[in-house]
Amino acid sequence: LRRARAPKEEVERRVRKRHKAYLQLPDNLPKEVRDLSDNLSAGANNWFNKADNINIHLKSNYPYDFKVGPTPKGMDVVYDFLFNKKRGYCEQFASSFVVMCRCQGIPARLVTGFN
């Protein structure tokens, strides 16, 4: 997958159209989140490498910690994790990963729990 070529524009367009629900982002997403996603994805030649770069960054720069406090009211949760707290648990990691993938046009969704 690392050496896979990027899909042709027509294929990407069809995938994005079919999975547009998994590309939605809030209108007020902080620019810093988009910029970080762009920086991490720069030079990656396909969706897998972009997602892998984001994953490696999260694993390498943010410690896993169950004892993080709540995000201040009115603040974006992903922004708070990435730029303020810089530590968190599975929910913060997964949310940040999904949001940054979506910033790159990669359809992504977050699923939690087991029943």
KAWO-V681548 format. One line per field, one symbol per residue. burial: # if it has 9 or more other C-alpha atoms within 8 Angstrom, else .. A space follows every 50 residues. Layout:
# KAWO-V681548
burial->???
This chain:
# KAWO-V681548
burial->...........#...#..##.##.....#...##..##.##....##.## #.###.##...##............#.#####..#####..######### ####.###.......
